[in-house]
């Protein structure tokens, strides 16, 4: 009896220690973590970063698209979902994570069938991105991983601010057919965190919209921000960026290149986007 009495406190002490450092005590405890399906390319990337591989039952149709997903190579290990409700009904996940921009009828149907649906909006600031990382960390049962990713993002913000100190550049985020990421957008928040000014406000673009070539040239930002370098256009949409007028005023030395896969979603990849921005600022400031 005495040996058993002494064993219990030691087991309890070990359990407390294990929990404090994030260890899993038994396979049964690991099995208690939720099994999750993702319907959106942005929730895919949060899930891939924060969840255990065994928790992920399936990812969105676009999870393997390298233009949209920073984690496209990792996504190849997982099942691809159709985007409809059928395969989710078959998989029976504990949680379904989705965007508010995913098909509403599908989301409502899944709720009616009793699925636990966690919906994420489109963040417009880095603070909102951090909130979403924390939220997904809670969903998957790994808040410690979320805390670590937020710390990585904060470190990247600090490096970007140091790189842009005293420069006060105006920049215009520009993509296909003259689409401008507005002053009230995630890309704009990314730039402002680095001390840069989004010239979209001078064009009257708030959330996002198209700007004419004449308006862009007249605004004369110090740099334009594009998703890829090079002198080849695959279609008419990307040909806009190679217009002779833009190439005259914005040659490679006036173009900050940040790959689209690093900015299309709000998530942990934004730390990499900020580090790319730092490198680009050094290049164009020579």
VOLUM-346647 format. One record per residue (C-alpha): residue in one letter; chain; y negated, x, z negated. Coordinates in steps of 0.02 Angstrom, whole numbers, plus 32768, in hexadecimal, padded with zeros to 4 digits. Last residue first. Layout:
! VOLUM-346647
residu = A&chaine = A&Y = Y&X = X&Z = Z;
...
//
This chain:
! VOLUM-346647
residu = X&chaine = A&Y = 7628&X = 843E&Z = 8A80;
residu = X&chaine = A&Y = 760B&X = 838F&Z = 8A3D;
residu = X&chaine = A&Y = 7684&X = 833C&Z = 8AB8;
residu = X&chaine = A&Y = 771C&X = 839D&Z = 8A78;
residu = X&chaine = A&Y = 76F2&X = 8394&Z = 89BF;
residu = X&chaine = A&Y = 76D5&X = 82DA&Z = 89CC;
residu = X&chaine = A&Y = 777A&X = 82C8&Z = 8A27;
residu = X&chaine = A&Y = 77D9&X = 8321&Z = 899E;
residu = X&chaine = A&Y = 778A&X = 82B3&Z = 8918;
residu = X&chaine = A&Y = 77AF&X = 8216&Z = 897D;
residu = X&chaine = A&Y = 7865&X = 824A&Z = 898B;
residu = X&chaine = A&Y = 7869&X = 8258&Z = 88CC;
residu = X&chaine = A&Y = 781B&X = 81AB&Z = 88BF;
residu = X&chaine = A&Y = 789E&X = 8161&Z = 8933;
residu = X&chaine = A&Y = 7929&X = 81B5&Z = 88CF;
residu = X&chaine = A&Y = 78EA&X = 8160&Z = 8830;
residu = X&chaine = A&Y = 78DD&X = 80C1&Z = 8897;
residu = X&chaine = A&Y = 799A&X = 80C8&Z = 88B1;
residu = X&chaine = A&Y = 79B2&X = 807F&Z = 8802;
residu = X&chaine = A&Y = 797F&X = 7FD4&Z = 883C;
residu = X&chaine = A&Y = 7904&X = 7F67&Z = 8898;
residu = X&chaine = A&Y = 7943&X = 7F53&Z = 8948;
residu = X&chaine = A&Y = 7902&X = 7F84&Z = 89F6;
residu = X&chaine = A&Y = 78B4&X = 8023&Z = 89B1;
residu = X&chaine = A&Y = 7938&X = 80AC&Z = 89B5;
residu = X&chaine = A&Y = 7998&X = 8065&Z = 8A4A;
residu = X&chaine = A&Y = 78F5&X = 8067&Z = 8AAC;
residu = X&chaine = A&Y = 78EE&X = 8125&Z = 8AAF;
residu = X&chaine = A&Y = 7846&X = 816A&Z = 8A71;
residu = X&chaine = A&Y = 77E2&X = 81CC&Z = 8AF2;
residu = X&chaine = A&Y = 772B&X = 81F2&Z = 8AD2;
residu = X&chaine = A&Y = 76D3&X = 8200&Z = 8B7A;
residu = X&chaine = A&Y = 7632&X = 8262&Z = 8B93;
residu = X&chaine = A&Y = 7683&X = 830A&Z = 8BBB;
residu = X&chaine = A&Y = 76FC&X = 82B0&Z = 8C2F;
residu = X&chaine = A&Y = 7669&X = 8275&Z = 8C9D;
residu = X&chaine = A&Y = 75FF&X = 81E4&Z = 8C5F;
residu = X&chaine = A&Y = 755A&X = 81D7&Z = 8CBD;
residu = X&chaine = A&Y = 75A0&X = 8203&Z = 8D68;
residu = X&chaine = A&Y = 764E&X = 81BF&Z = 8D46;
residu = X&chaine = A&Y = 7601&X = 811A&Z = 8D12;
residu = X&chaine = A&Y = 759A&X = 810F&Z = 8DB1;
residu = X&chaine = A&Y = 762C&X = 8146&Z = 8E1D;
residu = X&chaine = A&Y = 769D&X = 80BC&Z = 8DD8;
residu = X&chaine = A&Y = 7733&X = 8109&Z = 8D82;
residu = X&chaine = A&Y = 7732&X = 8096&Z = 8CEA;
residu = X&chaine = A&Y = 772F&X = 7FFE&Z = 8D5C;
residu = X&chaine = A&Y = 77CC&X = 803F&Z = 8DB1;
residu = X&chaine = A&Y = 782D&X = 800D&Z = 8D14;
residu = X&chaine = A&Y = 7820&X = 7F56&Z = 8D42;
residu = X&chaine = A&Y = 7836&X = 7F74&Z = 8DFC;
residu = X&chaine = A&Y = 78E2&X = 7FC1&Z = 8DE3;
residu = X&chaine = A&Y = 793C&X = 8064&Z = 8DB8;
residu = X&chaine = A&Y = 789C&X = 80CA&Z = 8DB3;
residu = X&chaine = A&Y = 78A8&X = 8188&Z = 8DBD;
residu = X&chaine = A&Y = 7820&X = 8201&Z = 8D84;
residu = X&chaine = A&Y = 7863&X = 822A&Z = 8CD7;
residu = X&chaine = A&Y = 7844&X = 81FD&Z = 8C22;
residu = X&chaine = A&Y = 7889&X = 816B&Z = 8BC1;
residu = X&chaine = A&Y = 7856&X = 80E6&Z = 8B43;
residu = X&chaine = A&Y = 7799&X = 80F3&Z = 8B5C;
residu = X&chaine = A&Y = 7705&X = 810C&Z = 8AE6;
residu = X&chaine = A&Y = 765E&X = 8123&Z = 8B3F;
residu = X&chaine = A&Y = 75E4&X = 81A7&Z = 8B05;
residu = X&chaine = A&Y = 752B&X = 81BE&Z = 8AE0;
residu = X&chaine = A&Y = 7509&X = 8107&Z = 8B07;
residu = X&chaine = A&Y = 7498&X = 80E9&Z = 8B9E;
residu = X&chaine = A&Y = 7475&X = 802F&Z = 8B8B;
residu = X&chaine = A&Y = 743B&X = 802A&Z = 8C42;
residu = X&chaine = A&Y = 74E0&X = 8072&Z = 8C7F;
residu = X&chaine = A&Y = 7543&X = 7FEF&Z = 8C1F;
residu = X&chaine = A&Y = 74D2&X = 7F60&Z = 8C58;
residu = X&chaine = A&Y = 74DF&X = 7F94&Z = 8D0F;
residu = X&chaine = A&Y = 759C&X = 7FA1&Z = 8D07;
residu = X&chaine = A&Y = 75A3&X = 7EF1&Z = 8CC4;
residu = X&chaine = A&Y = 75E5&X = 7ECC&Z = 8C16;
residu = X&chaine = A&Y = 767D&X = 7E65&Z = 8BEB;
residu = X&chaine = A&Y = 769D&X = 7E24&Z = 8B3C;
residu = X&chaine = A&Y = 76C7&X = 7E4C&Z = 8A89;
residu = X&chaine = A&Y = 76A3&X = 7E0A&Z = 89DA;
residu = X&chaine = A&Y = 75E9&X = 7E2F&Z = 89DD;
residu = X&chaine = A&Y = 75AB&X = 7E60&Z = 8A8B;
residu = X&chaine = A&Y = 74ED&X = 7E55&Z = 8A9A;
residu = X&chaine = A&Y = 74E6&X = 7EF0&Z = 8B06;
residu = X&chaine = A&Y = 748A&X = 7F54&Z = 8A81;
residu = X&chaine = A&Y = 750F&X = 7F1B&Z = 8A05;
residu = X&chaine = A&Y = 7594&X = 7F66&Z = 8A75;
residu = X&chaine = A&Y = 7542&X = 800F&Z = 8A54;
residu = X&chaine = A&Y = 75BB&X = 802E&Z = 89C4;
residu = X&chaine = A&Y = 756A&X = 80AD&Z = 8951;
residu = X&chaine = A&Y = 75D0&X = 813E&Z = 890D;
residu = X&chaine = A&Y = 75DB&X = 8171&Z = 8856;
residu = X&chaine = A&Y = 7698&X = 8187&Z = 8855;
residu = X&chaine = A&Y = 76AF&X = 80E3&Z = 87F9;
residu = X&chaine = A&Y = 763E&X = 8098&Z = 887F;
residu = X&chaine = A&Y = 76B9&X = 80C8&Z = 8907;
residu = X&chaine = A&Y = 7750&X = 8079&Z = 88B4;
residu = X&chaine = A&Y = 76EB&X = 7FDE&Z = 8889;
residu = X&chaine = A&Y = 76B9&X = 7FD0&Z = 8940;
residu = X&chaine = A&Y = 776F&X = 7FDE&Z = 8974;
residu = X&chaine = A&Y = 779C&X = 7F54&Z = 88F9;
residu = X&chaine = A&Y = 7719&X = 7EDF&Z = 8940;
residu = X&chaine = A&Y = 7670&X = 7E95&Z = 8913;
residu = X&chaine = A&Y = 7604&X = 7F0D&Z = 897A;
residu = X&chaine = A&Y = 7663&X = 7EDB&Z = 8A15;
residu = X&chaine = A&Y = 76F1&X = 7F2F&Z = 8A71;
residu = X&chaine = A&Y = 76B0&X = 7F33&Z = 8B24;
residu = X&chaine = A&Y = 7713&X = 7EFA&Z = 8BBC;
residu = X&chaine = A&Y = 76CE&X = 7F48&Z = 8C5A;
residu = X&chaine = A&Y = 775C&X = 7F1C&Z = 8CCE;
residu = X&chaine = A&Y = 77D8&X = 7F7D&Z = 8C62;
residu = X&chaine = A&Y = 7796&X = 7FD8&Z = 8BC9;
residu = X&chaine = A&Y = 76F5&X = 800F&Z = 8B74;
residu = X&chaine = A&Y = 76CF&X = 803B&Z = 8ABF;
residu = X&chaine = A&Y = 7615&X = 806C&Z = 8AC8;
residu = X&chaine = A&Y = 75D6&X = 80FD&Z = 8A5F;
residu = X&chaine = A&Y = 7531&X = 8126&Z = 8A0B;
residu = X&chaine = A&Y = 7535&X = 81CE&Z = 89B4;
residu = X&chaine = A&Y = 74E7&X = 81ED&Z = 890B;
residu = X&chaine = A&Y = 751E&X = 82A5&Z = 8905;
residu = X&chaine = A&Y = 74EE&X = 82D5&Z = 8854;
residu = X&chaine = A&Y = 759F&X = 82C6&Z = 880D;
residu = X&chaine = A&Y = 7618&X = 8291&Z = 8895;
residu = X&chaine = A&Y = 76A6&X = 8308&Z = 8866;
residu = X&chaine = A&Y = 7690&X = 82E9&Z = 87AC;
residu = X&chaine = A&Y = 7698&X = 822E&Z = 87C5;
residu = X&chaine = A&Y = 7737&X = 823F&Z = 882C;
residu = X&chaine = A&Y = 778B&X = 82AC&Z = 87A8;
residu = X&chaine = A&Y = 7761&X = 822E&Z = 871F;
residu = X&chaine = A&Y = 77A3&X = 819D&Z = 8787;
residu = X&chaine = A&Y = 7846&X = 81FE&Z = 87A3;
residu = X&chaine = A&Y = 785A&X = 8216&Z = 86E8;
residu = X&chaine = A&Y = 783E&X = 815B&Z = 86CC;
residu = X&chaine = A&Y = 78C4&X = 8133&Z = 874E;
residu = X&chaine = A&Y = 7941&X = 81A5&Z = 86F9;
residu = X&chaine = A&Y = 7918&X = 8154&Z = 8651;
residu = X&chaine = A&Y = 7936&X = 80AA&Z = 86A0;
residu = X&chaine = A&Y = 79DF&X = 80E8&Z = 86DF;
residu = X&chaine = A&Y = 7A0F&X = 8124&Z = 8630;
residu = X&chaine = A&Y = 79DE&X = 807F&Z = 85E0;
residu = X&chaine = A&Y = 7A44&X = 801F&Z = 8660;
residu = X&chaine = A&Y = 7ADA&X = 808C&Z = 863A;
residu = X&chaine = A&Y = 7AC8&X = 8066&Z = 8581;
residu = X&chaine = A&Y = 7ABE&X = 7FAC&Z = 85A6;
residu = X&chaine = A&Y = 7B72&X = 7FB1&Z = 85E7;
residu = X&chaine = A&Y = 7BBB&X = 7F02&Z = 85D4;
residu = X&chaine = A&Y = 7BB2&X = 7ED2&Z = 868B;
residu = X&chaine = A&Y = 7B31&X = 7E49&Z = 866E;
residu = X&chaine = A&Y = 7ACF&X = 7EAE&Z = 85EE;
residu = X&chaine = A&Y = 7ABB&X = 7F40&Z = 8666;
residu = X&chaine = A&Y = 7A8C&X = 7EC4&Z = 86ED;
residu = X&chaine = A&Y = 79FD&X = 7E85&Z = 867F;
residu = X&chaine = A&Y = 79C3&X = 7F33&Z = 8652;
residu = X&chaine = A&Y = 79BE&X = 7F65&Z = 870A;
residu = X&chaine = A&Y = 7961&X = 7EC4&Z = 8730;
residu = X&chaine = A&Y = 78DE&X = 7EE6&Z = 86AB;
residu = X&chaine = A&Y = 78C7&X = 7F96&Z = 86EE;
residu = X&chaine = A&Y = 78A8&X = 7F50&Z = 879C;
residu = X&chaine = A&Y = 7828&X = 7ED8&Z = 8754;
residu = X&chaine = A&Y = 77CC&X = 7F6B&Z = 8707;
residu = X&chaine = A&Y = 77D8&X = 7FC4&Z = 87AF;
residu = X&chaine = A&Y = 7778&X = 7F36&Z = 87FF;
residu = X&chaine = A&Y = 7796&X = 7EAB&Z = 887C;
residu = X&chaine = A&Y = 7848&X = 7E80&Z = 884C;
residu = X&chaine = A&Y = 78A6&X = 7E05&Z = 88BB;
residu = X&chaine = A&Y = 7901&X = 7D87&Z = 884C;
residu = X&chaine = A&Y = 79AD&X = 7D9B&Z = 87FE;
residu = X&chaine = A&Y = 7A28&X = 7D0D&Z = 87DD;
residu = X&chaine = A&Y = 7AB8&X = 7D11&Z = 8762;
residu = X&chaine = A&Y = 7B3D&X = 7C8E&Z = 878D;
residu = X&chaine = A&Y = 7BC3&X = 7C61&Z = 870F;
residu = X&chaine = A&Y = 7C38&X = 7BF7&Z = 8777;
residu = X&chaine = A&Y = 7C57&X = 7B43&Z = 8743;
residu = X&chaine = A&Y = 7C7A&X = 7AF4&Z = 87EB;
residu = X&chaine = A&Y = 7BCD&X = 7AA7&Z = 87EA;
residu = X&chaine = A&Y = 7B84&X = 7B55&Z = 87D4;
residu = X&chaine = A&Y = 7BE5&X = 7B92&Z = 886B;
residu = X&chaine = A&Y = 7BA3&X = 7B00&Z = 88D3;
residu = X&chaine = A&Y = 7AF1&X = 7B24&Z = 889D;
residu = X&chaine = A&Y = 7AFE&X = 7BD9&Z = 88D5;
residu = X&chaine = A&Y = 7B4A&X = 7BA9&Z = 897B;
residu = X&chaine = A&Y = 7AC5&X = 7B26&Z = 899B;
residu = X&chaine = A&Y = 7A3D&X = 7BA2&Z = 8970;
residu = X&chaine = A&Y = 7A70&X = 7C25&Z = 89EF;
residu = X&chaine = A&Y = 7A40&X = 7CCD&Z = 89A7;
residu = X&chaine = A&Y = 7986&X = 7CE7&Z = 898C;
residu = X&chaine = A&Y = 7990&X = 7CCD&Z = 88D0;
residu = X&chaine = A&Y = 7A01&X = 7D64&Z = 88D4;
residu = X&chaine = A&Y = 7AB3&X = 7D63&Z = 8894;
residu = X&chaine = A&Y = 7B28&X = 7D9A&Z = 8809;
residu = X&chaine = A&Y = 7BC9&X = 7D37&Z = 87ED;
residu = X&chaine = A&Y = 7C1A&X = 7D48&Z = 8742;
residu = X&chaine = A&Y = 7CCA&X = 7D2E&Z = 86FD;
residu = X&chaine = A&Y = 7D0E&X = 7D3C&Z = 87AD;
residu = X&chaine = A&Y = 7D85&X = 7CB8&Z = 87F4;
residu = X&chaine = A&Y = 7DC0&X = 7D1D&Z = 888B;
residu = X&chaine = A&Y = 7DF4&X = 7C83&Z = 88EE;
residu = X&chaine = A&Y = 7D56&X = 7C1F&Z = 88CB;
residu = X&chaine = A&Y = 7CF1&X = 7CBB&Z = 88F3;
residu = X&chaine = A&Y = 7D4D&X = 7CC6&Z = 8999;
residu = X&chaine = A&Y = 7D1A&X = 7C14&Z = 89C7;
residu = X&chaine = A&Y = 7C66&X = 7C12&Z = 898B;
residu = X&chaine = A&Y = 7C14&X = 7C61&Z = 8A22;
residu = X&chaine = A&Y = 7BCC&X = 7D0E&Z = 8A3A;
residu = X&chaine = A&Y = 7C6E&X = 7D4C&Z = 8A86;
residu = X&chaine = A&Y = 7C98&X = 7DC8&Z = 89FD;
residu = X&chaine = A&Y = 7CC3&X = 7E7F&Z = 8A1E;
residu = X&chaine = A&Y = 7D49&X = 7ECA&Z = 89AE;
residu = X&chaine = A&Y = 7D21&X = 7F71&Z = 895F;
residu = X&chaine = A&Y = 7D39&X = 802A&Z = 8981;
residu = X&chaine = A&Y = 7CC1&X = 8029&Z = 8A13;
residu = X&chaine = A&Y = 7C33&X = 7FFC&Z = 899C;
residu = X&chaine = A&Y = 7C26&X = 80B0&Z = 8961;
residu = X&chaine = A&Y = 7BF1&X = 80E7&Z = 8A10;
residu = X&chaine = A&Y = 7B6D&X = 805D&Z = 8A1D;
residu = X&chaine = A&Y = 7B1B&X = 8088&Z = 8975;
residu = X&chaine = A&Y = 7A68&X = 8099&Z = 89B6;
residu = X&chaine = A&Y = 7A83&X = 7FF6&Z = 8A11;
residu = X&chaine = A&Y = 7A18&X = 7FAB&Z = 8A99;
residu = X&chaine = A&Y = 7A1F&X = 8028&Z = 8B27;
residu = X&chaine = A&Y = 7AC8&X = 806B&Z = 8AEF;
residu = X&chaine = A&Y = 7B18&X = 7FBE&Z = 8B03;
residu = X&chaine = A&Y = 7BB3&X = 7FBF&Z = 8A94;
residu = X&chaine = A&Y = 7B72&X = 7F3D&Z = 8A17;
residu = X&chaine = A&Y = 7B37&X = 7ECB&Z = 8AA3;
residu = X&chaine = A&Y = 7BC1&X = 7E48&Z = 8A96;
residu = X&chaine = A&Y = 7BAD&X = 7E41&Z = 89D9;
residu = X&chaine = A&Y = 7C20&X = 7E90&Z = 8958;
residu = X&chaine = A&Y = 7CC7&X = 7E65&Z = 8908;
residu = X&chaine = A&Y = 7D2F&X = 7E6C&Z = 886A;
residu = X&chaine = A&Y = 7CCC&X = 7EF0&Z = 880C;
residu = X&chaine = A&Y = 7D01&X = 7F03&Z = 8756;
residu = X&chaine = A&Y = 7D85&X = 7F87&Z = 877C;
residu = X&chaine = A&Y = 7D01&X = 7FFB&Z = 87C3;
residu = X&chaine = A&Y = 7CA4&X = 7FF9&Z = 871C;
residu = X&chaine = A&Y = 7BF8&X = 7FAD&Z = 872B;
residu = X&chaine = A&Y = 7B4A&X = 7FFD&Z = 872B;
residu = X&chaine = A&Y = 7B30&X = 8053&Z = 87D2;
residu = X&chaine = A&Y = 7B9F&X = 7FE7&Z = 8840;
residu = X&chaine = A&Y = 7B5A&X = 7F49&Z = 87F0;
residu = X&chaine = A&Y = 7AA5&X = 7F78&Z = 880C;
residu = X&chaine = A&Y = 7ACD&X = 7FA2&Z = 88C0;
residu = X&chaine = A&Y = 7B2B&X = 7F02&Z = 88E3;
residu = X&chaine = A&Y = 7AA0&X = 7E9B&Z = 8891;
residu = X&chaine = A&Y = 7A2F&X = 7EDA&Z = 891C;
residu = X&chaine = A&Y = 7AAB&X = 7EBC&Z = 89A8;
residu = X&chaine = A&Y = 7AC8&X = 7E0A&Z = 896D;
residu = X&chaine = A&Y = 7B5D&X = 7D9D&Z = 8941;
residu = X&chaine = A&Y = 7BAC&X = 7E06&Z = 88B7;
residu = X&chaine = A&Y = 7C50&X = 7DE1&Z = 885F;
residu = X&chaine = A&Y = 7C70&X = 7E12&Z = 87AA;
residu = X&chaine = A&Y = 7D02&X = 7E25&Z = 8731;
residu = X&chaine = A&Y = 7CBA&X = 7E24&Z = 8681;
residu = X&chaine = A&Y = 7CEB&X = 7EA8&Z = 85FF;
residu = X&chaine = A&Y = 7D73&X = 7E67&Z = 858C;
residu = X&chaine = A&Y = 7DF6&X = 7ECD&Z = 85E8;
residu = X&chaine = A&Y = 7DA8&X = 7F6B&Z = 85A2;
residu = X&chaine = A&Y = 7DCB&X = 7F2B&Z = 84F1;
residu = X&chaine = A&Y = 7E80&X = 7F09&Z = 851E;
residu = X&chaine = A&Y = 7E90&X = 7FB7&Z = 8569;
residu = X&chaine = A&Y = 7E64&X = 7FFA&Z = 84BC;
residu = X&chaine = A&Y = 7DD5&X = 804D&Z = 845D;
residu = X&chaine = A&Y = 7D54&X = 8060&Z = 84E7;
residu = X&chaine = A&Y = 7CD3&X = 80E5&Z = 84C0;
residu = X&chaine = A&Y = 7C18&X = 80C6&Z = 84C5;
residu = X&chaine = A&Y = 7BDE&X = 8145&Z = 8444;
residu = X&chaine = A&Y = 7BB2&X = 80C5&Z = 83BE;
residu = X&chaine = A&Y = 7C4B&X = 805A&Z = 83E8;
residu = X&chaine = A&Y = 7CBF&X = 80EC&Z = 83CA;
residu = X&chaine = A&Y = 7C6C&X = 8118&Z = 8324;
residu = X&chaine = A&Y = 7C79&X = 8065&Z = 82E4;
residu = X&chaine = A&Y = 7D30&X = 805B&Z = 8318;
residu = X&chaine = A&Y = 7D55&X = 8101&Z = 82C6;
residu = X&chaine = A&Y = 7D09&X = 80C5&Z = 8221;
residu = X&chaine = A&Y = 7D6F&X = 8026&Z = 822A;
residu = X&chaine = A&Y = 7E0E&X = 8088&Z = 8245;
residu = X&chaine = A&Y = 7DE6&X = 80FB&Z = 81B3;
residu = X&chaine = A&Y = 7DC0&X = 8064&Z = 8143;
residu = X&chaine = A&Y = 7E69&X = 8018&Z = 8171;
residu = X&chaine = A&Y = 7ED0&X = 80B5&Z = 8156;
residu = X&chaine = A&Y = 7EA5&X = 80C9&Z = 809E;
residu = X&chaine = A&Y = 7EEA&X = 801F&Z = 8071;
residu = X&chaine = A&Y = 7F84&X = 8041&Z = 80DA;
residu = X&chaine = A&Y = 7FA3&X = 80E3&Z = 807C;
residu = X&chaine = A&Y = 7F88&X = 808C&Z = 7FD4;
residu = X&chaine = A&Y = 8000&X = 8000&Z = 8000;
//
